[in-house]
Each structure stands twice: as structure tokens, then as C-alpha cells.
Amino acid sequence: MSEVKTNTTFKHVSYLWDEAKAAELEGDEVALLIYRSNLLGADLRLTNYGGGNTSCKTTAKNPLTGQDTEVMWIKGSGGDIGTLKKSGLAALYVDRLRSLENVYRGIEHEDEMVELFNHSIFDLASKAPSIDTPLHGFLPFKHIDHLHPDAAIAIAAAKDGKRITEELFGGAIGWVDWQRPGFDLGLQLRQCLNENPGIRGIMLGSHGLFTWGDTAYESYMNTLEVIEQCAEYLEENYAKKGPAFGGAKIESLPSEQRLKQAAALAPVLRGFCSSERHMVGHFTDDARVLEFINSNDLDRLAPMGTSCPDHFLRTKISPLVLDLQPGEDLSDVKALKERLAPAFEEYRQMYTQYYESCKHPNSPAIRDANPVIILFPGVGMFSFSKDKQTARVASEFYLNAINVMKGAEAISEYTSLPRQEAFDIEYWLLEEAKLQRMPKPKALSGKIALITGSAGGIGKAIAKKFVEEGGVVILNDMNEERLQSAGEEFKKQYGKDSYATATLDVTKADHIQDAFEVAALAFGGIDIVINNAGLSISKTIEGHSEKDWDLLYDVLVKGQFFVTQAAVEVMRKQAIGGDVINIVSKNALVSGPNNAGYGSAKAAQLHLSRLNAAELGADGIRVNVVNPDAVISDSNIWAGGWAEGRAKAYGITVEELPAYYAKRTLLNQIILPDDIANACFAFVGGLLSKSTGNMLNVDGGVAMAFPR
């Protein structure tokens, strides 16, 4: 292998190696493998999420013989090198793995080899070995990186990729034509190395790059240098080529208008894409996306599909390009759907024909025929999948594909995988087995919820419950500091894909509109709205002011109505039903002292819920009510003198309120935010999907509040 340079200045990749950190790991090759992998995975220019593989070979004691033996540690099936930990590695005896060549029956029997990998397992706590295992195992190097960098794949996917690789690297990088990963490809890598001793890496046609080194650092540097050289070559050719993708055919809308159009359109698209199951969306108007979708070459390149298997496994064979003009009026939803319906049906027919023409006798059944990637020239790119993370990652992968197309077109001519090859990857029995092993979707998977006042108290408890059950939420509050704190909590506890945030005062129409636009841009629309935001004022009749009265009715009644109104507009665009739950109160049913404004507003909320249920049933939108009582924990309702007012009304102290409320119930229980969250989930979790116009008391049993 050629000598690794010591220059650590790069333009197109990030040099992240910390000598002090690496020194702490010296002598532990597995720890250095994990460290190197995490650094490589941290730069999306080097590889995409979940893509690529890394390995190292070490000497360990055979636990049965006590003899030294060579062991390969490699990223296990389904992992991500950027977040890789030791628990995500597979460890195999190298000699046993290589001896599987003795029983290999040829390329027609590739899949049976994966199960045989288990005979080579060294660490019994290993992750399942991936299909890439023999690709690393048949190469002799101590440390190996297999990545999917856009710059390298652009060359690998070019019509003249093999020639370009030879000329660019002067023979220092080998070439292996496209072949599906597996045992035979591992043998081909070994053959390439044997025929080209001294090379520093191998380019896989349409697929990616293999590089290596004798140490973790040498492998890391070799990888960076090869990818840097590929990127430099592309940059030089961009300058010579002129405008990318044949130049611009149309201009993008200004940023604010792009987002407005995307927010207006996303729920309609989501409805079409959710014809088989609820999908969650993602939108981007990244400049690189706009360059591609606005170009003269869009119509030629988009139908070709992607080249790298990792790309089209997540983006489908090709995207749907919308025949809409940027800036046109999208307010006539009925007319818009009539225009889009044929395009979606044509896409489904194309995908079905692709399946039927390529399937094998033992192929898995056809999967969802709806598009994953949808391109709106002049506006941006939408992606839809089973959850937010998968939709976002699909978007990132299609951006990778755009980068590959741009690079390949600059140096030669872009080529995609033949349809049959693409199908054989997408419907690979091993991929199907991986899908079948995935956990069953949770009750709210694919569902999007907006809970008003969800930065604390009942609202936050509901939001947490919904995320834990597989949903995503739009956290909101009128207090921005409280909202920011809740967002940080959700990010830490559930991850960035679990939520979006919006400042929302339910008395302000523009806030309501903005919150639903956030939902549309972040997730594609809305399925569940919980009208939870509220406040309480406890005063005698003579003590009530007009300001008190207006505030109570503006927040509790008008706020509930106008949030529901905005939600219904989105739900009707989607045409896949929905849920509205109104958090009311036992005070809607019980007459008490010093409670004229609050109690009557709660009664109005309750009856408004019935009215909305009667009107929205035809749309499959359910409207139900949860009536709490005295939920004190972390609730804004007790601010502003409410606690003092209620204590005064009952002739007790504020400190005595929790016990007082509990003792007056039939169950003698204090009501907590989680109790209300569980009640809301009962309505939306699937078991009560035929229930609307109903009321569920969660008050510990207050006989006066029994419905009658």
C-alpha cells in the first residue's frame, strides 16, 4: 500500500481525529475501530446514515483452546457507524469465515451463506453479521473502511467510471464491477487485490468505496485522502462543465413563499401517500435540491432512479415529479386533488409494473406502491415514510443521489442500476427477513399530534405518552422559555425526530395558522388535536370583571373552536380521518361556588364538542372529551390566584387542596397528568376508533359529575 500522508488539511471532508483521545485508546483495536467509525459517520459527505461498514482484525485467545486466533470485528447488520458502539459489532473467527469458501456453492446460492456466518461467531454476544462480512473477511488488512461517499459514487456511477478511476489514481485504486453484496463479491475483492498488489483501495461500480490501513489511523487517513481526491476531481470538472444539470429551466420561489406552498400542499400529498397506512412526511428546500429540481435535465435524470443500493432501498426506484407551477394558487383543494390523483395512480401503476416484470417465484409480496420522494420544481422535495426518522433519512439519501448524478454528469454520463438489479436488491429475501424482524409498529406509529399547551402539566404528559406510543408531536406554548425547555427535554429523552415546536397563543389566529404550518412542514399534516390549553379564574359573581369573562371564553371556548377549525381544514386535505379531544373539566357538569365564568366556559366547551362531533363524523373525524378534576402537578391552571380562590371557596388552605380534592372522590385518589394522558390515548390508540361524541371522566369518581 502506498505511504499514508501526514497532511491533515482537507477541503471536501472533515479531519476529526483527536490524537489525545486516540492515545487513550491505544492498544485496544476494537475501541479504535469504534472511534474511527464514529468519526467517519459524523461526516455525511463520507457516508450516509446506516450506510457503509467498518472492521478491524485483532488477535484474541480461543476460549476453548487458549491459542491465539485472528478475530474480525465488524459493524453488525442494520447498524450505523456514526452511532456505533461495541454492542453493535459482530466478532468472527477469520479462519472459519474464510473456510466457508469450501462449502460455497456459487452465486445462485448466495443467501444460504449468511446463516453459515453463525458458524464463525467468536463473541457469542455479537450482533448478527451483515451481508458485507465476507467483503471485509477476504481482505487481509487490519483495518478496513467501506463507505458510500457521494464523490466516489459519482465516479462509480459514471458511464466511464472504470477508466476514470484508473486515470485519476494511476492504478492505486482497483475496480470491481457492480454486483450485489455477498460472498462472491468478497471473493472478487480478494481477486482484485491479488491482481493489483499494492493498491490502496477498490472502487465498487455504482456502489461505493473500499479503503484500508494497517492501523485505525492509517485507514482513516487513507479513506479521507481518497475521497478528497475524488471530490477535487469533481470540482475541477464542475468548473469546466458549466451549469449543472443543463442549467436552470425555472426559478425558485422566494424562501417564504416556498414554505407557504409546501405547507399548503403537504397534507394533500400525505393523504395520497397514506392510502395503505399513515405516513409521516419531511420537507426540504436545500439549495442542492432546488438546483436539481429546477433544471433542464430533471425530466431525463429523475426517472432513471438512483445507482447506489443504499439510496434506492430508502427512496424507491424513482421519485414522483409534480406537474405544478411554483406560485400557483393551491387553495382549491378539490381541484388540486383532481389534478394530482392521476399522477399518483400512474406512479402506482409504474411501480406495480416494475414489480410484476422483475419478480421471481419466491419474491416477497409487493410493498406499498406509493412514492417516497416527491419533487415540486421551484419549491422543494417532500418525502414520506412510516416515521419521521425514516422520511428524513430518505430525503438525505435522495440528496446523496442528486450529488451523485451531478458529479457523474460533470465527468461523463450518469448511469443507474438496471431495473432487474434494483429489484433484486429491493426485494432481496435477506432484506425481507430483516423487515420481518423489525418490531411491530406501535399504536400511534405514523400519527401526528398537536396538543395545545404542551410545554408542561397535562399537555406535556399527553405529548410524552403519544411519543412513547410511536407518534410525533408539535409541542407548543405561549411561554417561549417554557417551550424551549420542553423541546430540550424531548430531544434528550426521545430524539430530534419526535417533535417540532411552535409558539402558540390560542387566542391569536396567526399563531394557530403558524402552528399548523409547522405541523405540515415538519411532519406532513395532522391526525390528532388535543385542545388542552386553558386557565382558571375563581371569583364570586360580583367579583368577575368583563376582562375575566372575555379571557376565559377567548381561551377555552373560542380557542378550542378555532384550533379545531384549523385542524379540520388540514384533516380534510388529507382525507384519512382524525381525532379531536377536548380537555374540559368536571366543572362542565358540576355547579360550584365562585365559578360562574370558568364553569360556564367549560360547559360551552363540552357542548361545542358534541356539536363538532355531529358535523365531522362524515369526514371520519372523531371528537371526544376528557373531563379531569384537580390536576395540580406542574399545571399553569393553579397560577394567577386560582388555588387561593378555590381554597377560599371551600374554607381550607391552599396546602390542603390536594388532599381535599382526593377525599371528596369515590376512589379517594389524587389525579395526575399521566392519568389524563392515558385517557386521551384510550380514545386515539385504536380500540375506540368507532367512538365519537363521548365523554370520559377522569376525576377519581365525583358523583355530582356523573353524566345524566
Buried (B, 14 or more C-beta within 10 A) or exposed (E): BEEBEEEEEBEBBBBBBEEEEBEEBEEEBBBBBBBBBBBBBBBBBBBBBBBBBBBBBBEBEEEEEEEEBBBBBBBBBEBBBBEBEBEBBBBBBBEBBBEBBEEBEEEEEBBEBBEBBEEBBBBEEBBBBBBBBBBBBBBEBBBBBBBBBBBBBBBBBBBBBBEBBBEBBEEBBBBBEBBBBBBBBBBBBBEBBEEBEEBBBBBBBBBBBBBBBEBBBBBBBBBBBBBBBBBBBBBEBBEEBEEBBBEBBBEBBEEEBBBBBBBBBBBBBBBBBBBEEBBBBBBBBBEBBBBBBBBEBBEEBBEBBBBBBBBBBBBBBBBBBBEBEBBEEBEEBEEBBEEBEEBBEEBBEBBEEBBEEBBEEEBBEEBBBBBBBBBBBBBBBBBBBBBBBBBBBBBBBBBBBBBBBBBBBBBBEBBBBEBEBBBBBBBBBBBBEBEEEEEEEBBBBBBBBBBBBBBBBBBBBBBBBBBBBBBBBBBBBBBEEBBBBBBEBBBEEBEEBBBBBBBBBBBBEEBBBBBBBBBBBBBBBBBBBBBBBBBBBBBEEEEBEEEBBEBBBBBBBBBBBBBBEBBBBBBBBBBBBBBBBBBBBBBBBBEBBBBBBBBBBBBBBBEBBBEBBEEBEEBBBBBBBBBBBBBBBBBBBBEBEBBBBBBBBBEEEBEEBBEBBBEBBEEEBBBBBBBBBBBBBBBBBEEBEEBBBBBBBBBBBBEEBEEE
